[in-house]
């Protein structure tokens, strides 16, 4: 027969396991957005400074419901007293809009009744970076989704080939990037890179690789903590063609949830 101390001990273990399971479930649902009927295609976007950017927010349709009735949308940003944008009764209602978003924020009003509450932000600035909340209510329910906008500057490089040297030039990058040259097999090559700091902390990137064969493909990878440009240059005699694709860091949000879970597990193990 178990002693009173053993009963207390095993009861505590059971409660701790149940508590940990609930934490993991809540965190999983929170970071997946499953606690809300409102969803986003990208909750950790990177916007290019000076360009327009769309923050995704929508009500998913089930195939039968193609329109929503009495839809209202409110976009807010942490630390602001006014709203970023508000839509009510079929029109914008921005009497309490923060001045820095006046004339820069808008919805696709014709698409709101179809569940599209995405925000178009014009001429992105560094000050736009931060936590946003898209809240949507309609005749059958309501919900919200949080989005953390990050900002950077990035441009695709242009290539030039002369006297056995291949040069890549990108006009604006922020934060300051690194440059890596690769051959067609993915081997790292040694290039020479010059960073020219411009106004507002922007950088012009000029990187040269030599010697280069007059027939072959090379990759110039320009990357910082937020954005990577994968630029491929194909040299054919005196001609050169290039193409660039961008990828964006998306590890921060999932890692945050895992870090919290790991911390909970550590604390529980410490108590044991």
C-alpha positions in Angstrom: 0.0 0.0 0.0 1.4 3.4 -1.0 2.3 5.8 1.7 0.8 9.3 1.9 4.1 10.8 0.7 4.1 8.6 -2.4 0.5 9.5 -3.2 1.3 13.2 -3.0 4.4 12.7 -5.1 2.6 10.9 -7.9 -0.4 13.3 -7.8 2.1 16.2 -8.3 3.7 14.4 -11.3 0.3 13.8 -12.9 -0.8 17.4 -12.4 2.5 18.7 -13.9 2.2 16.5 -17.0 -1.4 17.6 -17.5 -0.4 21.2 -17.0 2.5 20.9 -19.5 0.2 19.2 -22.1 -2.2 22.1 -21.8 0.6 24.7 -22.3 1.8 22.9 -25.4 -1.7 22.6 -26.9 -2.5 26.3 -26.2 0.9 27.4 -27.7 0.4 25.2 -30.8 -3.1 26.6 -31.4 -2.0 30.1 -30.8 1.0 30.1 -33.2 -0.9 28.2 -35.9 -3.8 30.8 -35.7 -6.3 28.1 -35.1 -7.9 29.9 -32.2 -9.4 32.5 -34.5 -11.6 32.4 -37.6 -9.4 35.1 -39.0 -6.3 33.9 -40.8 -3.2 35.2 -42.6 -1.0 33.8 -45.3 2.1 35.2 -43.7 2.3 36.2 -40.0 6.0 37.2 -40.2 6.4 39.1 -43.5 9.4 41.2 -44.6 8.5 44.4 -46.5 10.9 46.2 -48.8 11.5 49.8 -47.7 10.0 52.4 -49.9 7.7 50.0 -51.7 4.1 49.0 -51.2 3.3 45.9 -49.1 0.2 43.9 -48.4 -0.4 42.5 -44.9 -2.6 39.3 -45.4 -5.8 38.9 -43.4 -8.9 37.1 -44.4 -11.9 35.0 -43.5 -11.7 31.6 -45.1 -14.7 30.5 -47.2 -16.1 27.0 -47.0 -17.2 26.8 -50.6 -20.8 27.5 -49.8 -20.4 31.0 -48.2 -19.0 33.3 -50.9 -19.9 36.6 -49.2 -20.1 37.8 -45.6 -22.7 40.2 -44.1 -22.1 43.2 -41.9 -18.3 43.0 -42.0 -16.2 45.4 -40.0 -12.4 45.5 -40.0 -10.0 47.1 -37.6 -6.2 47.2 -38.1 -4.2 48.2 -35.0 -0.6 48.4 -34.1 1.0 47.8 -30.7 2.1 51.1 -29.0 -0.2 53.3 -31.2 -3.1 55.1 -29.6 -5.0 55.5 -32.9 -5.9 52.8 -35.4 -4.0 52.0 -38.6 -7.3 51.6 -40.5 -10.9 51.0 -39.6 -13.8 49.8 -41.9 -17.4 49.9 -40.8 -20.8 50.0 -42.4 -19.5 49.5 -45.9 -16.9 52.4 -45.7 -13.8 53.5 -44.0 -14.2 55.0 -40.6 -10.8 56.6 -39.7 -11.7 59.4 -37.3 -9.2 57.9 -34.8 -6.6 56.9 -37.3 -2.9 57.5 -36.4 -1.5 60.3 -38.5 1.4 58.4 -39.8 -0.9 56.0 -41.7 -3.1 58.8 -43.1 -3.2 58.3 -46.9 -0.9 55.3 -46.7 -3.1 52.5 -45.5 -6.1 51.1 -47.3 -8.3 48.0 -47.7 -9.4 46.4 -50.9 -13.0 47.6 -50.2 -14.7 45.7 -53.0 -13.2 42.4 -51.6 -14.2 42.9 -47.9 -17.6 41.3 -48.3 -15.8 38.3 -49.7 -13.7 38.0 -46.6 -10.6 39.8 -47.7 -9.5 42.2 -45.0 -5.9 42.5 -46.1 -4.2 45.9 -45.6 -2.3 47.7 -48.4 0.5 49.8 -46.9 2.1 52.2 -49.3 5.7 53.4 -49.2 6.9 51.2 -46.3 9.0 53.0 -43.7 11.2 51.7 -41.0 8.7 53.0 -38.4 6.1 50.6 -39.9 7.9 47.7 -38.4 6.1 46.1 -35.4 3.1 44.0 -34.2 -0.2 44.5 -36.0 -3.6 43.0 -35.2 -6.3 42.5 -37.8 -9.7 42.2 -36.2 -12.7 41.2 -38.2 -16.3 40.8 -37.2 -19.3 39.8 -39.3 -22.9 38.6 -38.9 -21.9 35.1 -37.8 -18.8 35.7 -35.7 -15.5 37.5 -35.1 -11.8 37.0 -34.6 -8.4 38.4 -35.0 -4.9 37.5 -36.1 -1.5 39.0 -35.1 1.2 39.8 -37.7 4.7 40.9 -37.0 6.0 43.1 -39.9 9.7 43.4 -40.4 11.4 45.9 -42.8 14.5 45.7 -45.0 15.8 47.1 -48.2 16.8 44.7 -51.0 17.4 44.8 -54.7 18.4 42.2 -57.3 21.9 42.7 -58.6 22.8 43.5 -62.2 25.7 41.7 -63.8 28.6 42.8 -66.0 31.4 40.6 -67.6 34.6 42.0 -68.8 38.2 40.8 -69.1 37.5 37.6 -67.2 35.8 39.4 -64.3 32.2 39.0 -63.3 30.7 41.9 -61.4 27.4 42.0 -59.5 26.0 45.4 -58.4 23.0 45.9 -56.1 21.9 49.5 -55.5 20.3 49.3 -52.0 20.5 46.9 -49.1 19.6 47.2 -45.4 20.7 45.9 -43.0 24.2 45.5 -44.3 24.5 42.2 -46.1 27.2 39.6 -46.7 28.1 38.3 -50.2 28.9 34.7 -51.1 29.9 33.5 -54.6 29.2 29.9 -55.7 30.0 27.8 -58.7 27.4 25.6 -60.5 28.2 22.7 -58.1 27.7 24.9 -55.0 31.4 25.3 -54.1 32.3 28.6 -52.5 34.4 30.9 -54.6 36.5 33.9 -53.4 35.2 37.2 -54.6 36.0 40.8 -53.7 33.1 42.9 -52.3 32.9 46.7 -51.7 30.1 48.2 -49.5 29.3 51.8 -50.1 27.1 53.3 -47.3 24.5 55.7 -48.6 22.0 57.9 -46.8 19.7 56.4 -44.0 22.1 53.5 -43.5 21.5 51.9 -47.0 24.3 50.1 -48.7 25.3 49.8 -52.3 26.9 46.4 -53.0 29.5 45.9 -55.6 31.2 42.4 -55.8 33.6 41.0 -58.3 34.6 37.5 -59.0 37.7 36.6 -61.1 39.0 34.8 -63.0 35.7 33.6 -64.6 35.4 31.3 -67.6 33.6 32.7 -70.6 31.2 29.8 -70.4 29.5 28.8 -67.2 27.0 29.7 -64.5 27.8 31.4 -61.2 25.7 32.4 -58.2 26.0 35.6 -56.2 24.2 35.2 -52.9 23.5 38.5 -51.1 22.1 37.9 -47.7 21.4 39.5 -44.3 19.4 38.3 -41.3 16.0 38.9 -43.1 16.5 38.5 -46.8 18.6 36.4 -49.2 19.0 37.2 -52.9 20.0 34.1 -55.0 21.3 35.6 -58.2 22.4 33.3 -61.0 24.6 34.6 -63.8 25.2 32.6 -66.9 28.2 33.6 -69.1 28.2 32.7 -72.7 31.1 34.3 -74.6 30.7 38.0 -74.2 27.0 37.7 -73.3 25.6 37.4 -69.8 22.1 36.7 -68.5 20.9 36.7 -64.9 17.9 35.8 -62.8 17.3 36.4 -59.1 14.9 34.9 -56.5 14.4 36.1 -53.0 13.9 34.1 -49.8 12.9 35.5 -46.4 13.7 34.5 -42.9 10.6 32.8 -41.3 12.2 31.0 -38.3 11.5 33.5 -35.5 7.8 32.9 -34.9 8.0 29.0 -34.7 11.2 29.2 -32.7 9.6 31.5 -30.2 6.9 28.9 -29.4 9.5 26.1 -29.2 11.6 28.2 -26.9 8.7 28.8 -24.5 7.8 25.1 -24.5 11.5 24.2 -23.9 11.6 26.6 -21.0 8.4 25.1 -19.5 9.9 21.6 -19.8 13.2 22.8 -18.2 11.3 24.4 -15.3 9.3 21.2 -14.7 12.3 19.0 -14.8 14.0 21.3 -12.4 11.1 21.0 -10.0 11.3 17.2 -10.2 
